[in-house]
Amino acid sequence: MVEAASLPREKFSDPQWTAKGEARASVALAQLETLWFNTGTLCNLACATCYIESSPTNDALVFIKAADVAAYLDEIAALNLPTREIGFTGGEPFMNPEFITMLTDALERGHHALVLSNAMKPMRRYESQLLALRERHGPRLTIRVSLDHHTRSAHEAERGPRSWEIALDGLRWLSENGFSIAVAGRMLPGEGEADERSGYAELFARENLNVDAADPARLVLFPEMDEAKDIAEITTDCWEILRKSPSDMMCASSRMVVHRKGETAPRVAACTLIPYDPGFDMGATLAEASRDVVLNHPHCARFCVLGGASCSA
């Protein structure tokens, strides 16, 4: 859990100005390097602090269609965008019945594909198809498995009883079959990054998993998030104060396509973390979504600017 007071109501209420009356920071899209697709919020798990509230019953983001994914991939080609990576997240992507079709499409067009999965039963239903994709596309397909901690107790506190061994078994299968794999974990309060990486390294060695815990692209450690807890707002002066650049932020190089329940077609969101907020809806097309992103959300501060995290590889 995030250890902080409740977020004051006046914070993140104005897209241009902070509660203190300072100019709010924004981020320009330098180039679209990664395009994410949210395959839908339905998931086989109901995690305790899921930022997107995925569960076996939540379809706030409906299953995206393979034809819609193809249309955005067509737009990438038509605009000659430098999009190297196509990311798929959920929910659990393998619950979408058209997921293998859209994953195959992205790979066949020459993109790298990054799939975020819990490596549990929905993924295991597609073992033969995944083996065929790995055989054809090799390391251009990476599956990043969510393992919330290097201990069973902490992982199952988030994901529920009996989730640990099933996830590890999925990881073992991926590793034994030569897939390009990564693991996503959490930076729990009071734990340092060095300790986290050491703990995961011991786990990977014990389980004979082909994951380098020292490589930040292979073991991605995310900060805890809670938009109801207090955090500093990011101003235009913060870049110099923090010695950070807007070009290092996730929204400088990525966007996410979502299909919200009740809407007739998918839309482009500024960020993988904020799919519902209308202030982060960028339009129906990638061309429309090329405008600047105003950092008017607690996740912008906690996850990206102050947390230094990114969902992309």
LOSEKOL-330528 format. One record per residue (C-alpha): residue number from 1; x negated, y, z. Coordinates in steps of 0.5 Angstrom, whole numbers, plus 500, padded with zeros to 3 digits. Layout:
# LOSEKOL-330528
(rec NUM,(X,Y,Z));
...
# end
This chain:
# LOSEKOL-330528
(rec 1,(500,500,500));
(rec 2,(498,507,499));
(rec 3,(496,510,505));
(rec 4,(499,518,505));
(rec 5,(504,522,507));
(rec 6,(510,523,503));
(rec 7,(510,527,496));
(rec 8,(512,534,497));
(rec 9,(518,535,493));
(rec 10,(515,542,490));
(rec 11,(509,538,487));
(rec 12,(510,535,480));
(rec 13,(516,539,479));
(rec 14,(514,544,473));
(rec 15,(510,542,467));
(rec 16,(506,548,467));
(rec 17,(504,550,474));
(rec 18,(503,546,480));
(rec 19,(506,548,487));
(rec 20,(500,553,488));
(rec 21,(502,556,482));
(rec 22,(495,554,478));
(rec 23,(495,552,471));
(rec 24,(497,545,470));
(rec 25,(492,541,466));
(rec 26,(493,537,460));
(rec 27,(490,532,455));
(rec 28,(490,532,448));
(rec 29,(490,526,444));
(rec 30,(483,526,441));
(rec 31,(484,520,437));
(rec 32,(489,514,437));
(rec 33,(484,508,439));
(rec 34,(489,504,443));
(rec 35,(497,503,441));
(rec 36,(500,499,447));
(rec 37,(507,495,446));
(rec 38,(511,494,452));
(rec 39,(514,487,450));
(rec 40,(520,488,455));
(rec 41,(521,489,463));
(rec 42,(523,482,464));
(rec 43,(518,478,468));
(rec 44,(518,471,471));
(rec 45,(516,474,478));
(rec 46,(518,480,482));
(rec 47,(512,483,485));
(rec 48,(512,487,491));
(rec 49,(509,494,488));
(rec 50,(510,493,481));
(rec 51,(510,500,478));
(rec 52,(514,498,472));
(rec 53,(519,494,477));
(rec 54,(519,488,472));
(rec 55,(523,482,475));
(rec 56,(527,476,472));
(rec 57,(533,481,472));
(rec 58,(530,488,470));
(rec 59,(531,489,463));
(rec 60,(531,497,463));
(rec 61,(526,496,457));
(rec 62,(529,491,453));
(rec 63,(525,486,449));
(rec 64,(522,490,443));
(rec 65,(523,486,436));
(rec 66,(517,484,432));
(rec 67,(520,488,426));
(rec 68,(519,494,430));
(rec 69,(512,493,432));
(rec 70,(511,492,425));
(rec 71,(513,499,423));
(rec 72,(508,502,428));
(rec 73,(503,498,425));
(rec 74,(505,500,418));
(rec 75,(505,507,420));
(rec 76,(497,506,423));
(rec 77,(495,504,416));
(rec 78,(499,509,412));
(rec 79,(496,515,417));
(rec 80,(489,511,416));
(rec 81,(489,512,424));
(rec 82,(482,509,427));
(rec 83,(486,504,432));
(rec 84,(482,499,434));
(rec 85,(486,495,439));
(rec 86,(493,493,440));
(rec 87,(495,492,447));
(rec 88,(501,488,449));
(rec 89,(504,489,456));
(rec 90,(511,488,460));
(rec 91,(514,485,464));
(rec 92,(511,478,462));
(rec 93,(509,479,454));
(rec 94,(510,471,453));
(rec 95,(518,472,455));
(rec 96,(519,476,449));
(rec 97,(521,470,444));
(rec 98,(518,474,438));
(rec 99,(512,475,442));
(rec 100,(507,470,438));
(rec 101,(510,473,431));
(rec 102,(508,480,433));
(rec 103,(501,478,436));
(rec 104,(500,474,430));
(rec 105,(501,480,426));
(rec 106,(497,485,430));
(rec 107,(491,480,429));
(rec 108,(492,478,422));
(rec 109,(492,486,420));
(rec 110,(485,486,423));
(rec 111,(486,489,430));
(rec 112,(483,487,436));
(rec 113,(489,485,441));
(rec 114,(489,485,449));
(rec 115,(495,481,452));
(rec 116,(496,483,459));
(rec 117,(499,476,462));
(rec 118,(500,473,469));
(rec 119,(498,466,465));
(rec 120,(503,462,468));
(rec 121,(509,458,465));
(rec 122,(511,463,460));
(rec 123,(504,463,457));
(rec 124,(503,456,458));
(rec 125,(509,454,453));
(rec 126,(505,457,447));
(rec 127,(498,453,448));
(rec 128,(498,450,441));
(rec 129,(500,457,438));
(rec 130,(495,461,442));
(rec 131,(489,455,441));
(rec 132,(491,457,433));
(rec 133,(490,464,434));
(rec 134,(483,463,438));
(rec 135,(481,459,432));
(rec 136,(482,464,427));
(rec 137,(481,470,430));
(rec 138,(476,468,436));
(rec 139,(474,474,441));
(rec 140,(479,479,437));
(rec 141,(484,476,442));
(rec 142,(483,477,449));
(rec 143,(488,475,455));
(rec 144,(487,479,461));
(rec 145,(490,476,467));
(rec 146,(493,479,473));
(rec 147,(490,476,479));
(rec 148,(491,481,485));
(rec 149,(486,479,489));
(rec 150,(480,474,490));
(rec 151,(484,471,496));
(rec 152,(490,467,496));
(rec 153,(493,471,501));
(rec 154,(493,478,498));
(rec 155,(495,475,491));
(rec 156,(501,472,494));
(rec 157,(503,478,499));
(rec 158,(504,482,492));
(rec 159,(506,476,487));
(rec 160,(510,471,492));
(rec 161,(509,464,495));
(rec 162,(506,459,490));
(rec 163,(504,464,485));
(rec 164,(496,463,486));
(rec 165,(495,456,484));
(rec 166,(499,457,478));
(rec 167,(495,463,476));
(rec 168,(489,460,477));
(rec 169,(491,454,473));
(rec 170,(492,458,467));
(rec 171,(486,462,468));
(rec 172,(482,455,468));
(rec 173,(486,453,461));
(rec 174,(484,459,458));
(rec 175,(477,459,460));
(rec 176,(476,452,458));
(rec 177,(479,453,451));
(rec 178,(474,458,450));
(rec 179,(478,464,450));
(rec 180,(476,471,451));
(rec 181,(479,473,458));
(rec 182,(479,478,463));
(rec 183,(482,479,470));
(rec 184,(486,485,473));
(rec 185,(485,486,480));
(rec 186,(487,491,485));
(rec 187,(483,496,490));
(rec 188,(486,495,496));
(rec 189,(485,500,502));
(rec 190,(479,500,506));
(rec 191,(475,495,501));
(rec 192,(470,498,496));
(rec 193,(468,496,489));
(rec 194,(462,492,491));
(rec 195,(465,488,496));
(rec 196,(471,487,491));
(rec 197,(467,485,485));
(rec 198,(462,480,490));
(rec 199,(469,477,492));
(rec 200,(471,476,485));
(rec 201,(464,473,483));
(rec 202,(465,468,488));
(rec 203,(472,466,486));
(rec 204,(470,465,479));
(rec 205,(463,461,480));
(rec 206,(467,457,485));
(rec 207,(473,456,479));
(rec 208,(468,455,474));
(rec 209,(471,461,470));
(rec 210,(468,465,464));
(rec 211,(469,472,467));
(rec 212,(463,477,469));
(rec 213,(465,480,475));
(rec 214,(460,485,474));
(rec 215,(463,488,467));
(rec 216,(468,493,468));
(rec 217,(471,491,462));
(rec 218,(472,484,464));
(rec 219,(474,485,471));
(rec 220,(478,491,471));
(rec 221,(480,494,478));
(rec 222,(486,498,479));
(rec 223,(487,503,485));
(rec 224,(494,502,488));
(rec 225,(499,507,486));
(rec 226,(506,510,489));
(rec 227,(509,516,486));
(rec 228,(513,517,493));
(rec 229,(506,518,496));
(rec 230,(502,525,496));
(rec 231,(496,526,492));
(rec 232,(493,533,489));
(rec 233,(496,536,483));
(rec 234,(491,537,477));
(rec 235,(489,544,475));
(rec 236,(485,546,469));
(rec 237,(480,548,474));
(rec 238,(479,541,476));
(rec 239,(475,538,470));
(rec 240,(469,542,472));
(rec 241,(470,541,480));
(rec 242,(471,534,479));
(rec 243,(466,534,473));
(rec 244,(470,530,469));
(rec 245,(473,531,462));
(rec 246,(480,531,459));
(rec 247,(477,526,453));
(rec 248,(476,521,458));
(rec 249,(483,520,460));
(rec 250,(487,514,458));
(rec 251,(492,519,454));
(rec 252,(486,522,450));
(rec 253,(486,515,446));
(rec 254,(492,511,447));
(rec 255,(500,511,447));
(rec 256,(505,506,449));
(rec 257,(511,504,445));
(rec 258,(517,502,449));
(rec 259,(525,500,447));
(rec 260,(529,503,453));
(rec 261,(536,500,454));
(rec 262,(541,504,451));
(rec 263,(537,507,446));
(rec 264,(538,505,439));
(rec 265,(530,504,437));
(rec 266,(524,504,440));
(rec 267,(520,511,442));
(rec 268,(513,513,444));
(rec 269,(511,514,451));
(rec 270,(505,518,453));
(rec 271,(502,513,458));
(rec 272,(503,505,460));
(rec 273,(504,507,467));
(rec 274,(510,512,466));
(rec 275,(515,509,461));
(rec 276,(522,512,464));
(rec 277,(520,519,465));
(rec 278,(523,524,459));
(rec 279,(517,529,460));
(rec 280,(513,523,458));
(rec 281,(517,521,452));
(rec 282,(513,523,446));
(rec 283,(518,522,440));
(rec 284,(520,516,435));
(rec 285,(513,516,431));
(rec 286,(506,516,432));
(rec 287,(505,522,428));
(rec 288,(510,526,433));
(rec 289,(506,523,439));
(rec 290,(500,526,437));
(rec 291,(501,532,442));
(rec 292,(498,534,448));
(rec 293,(500,530,455));
(rec 294,(501,535,461));
(rec 295,(499,531,467));
(rec 296,(505,532,471));
(rec 297,(506,526,475));
(rec 298,(503,523,481));
(rec 299,(500,517,477));
(rec 300,(496,522,472));
(rec 301,(492,524,479));
(rec 302,(492,518,483));
(rec 303,(490,513,477));
(rec 304,(487,516,472));
(rec 305,(484,523,474));
(rec 306,(482,521,481));
(rec 307,(482,514,480));
(rec 308,(478,513,474));
(rec 309,(482,508,471));
(rec 310,(484,506,465));
(rec 311,(489,500,462));
(rec 312,(485,499,456));
(rec 313,(479,495,455));
# end
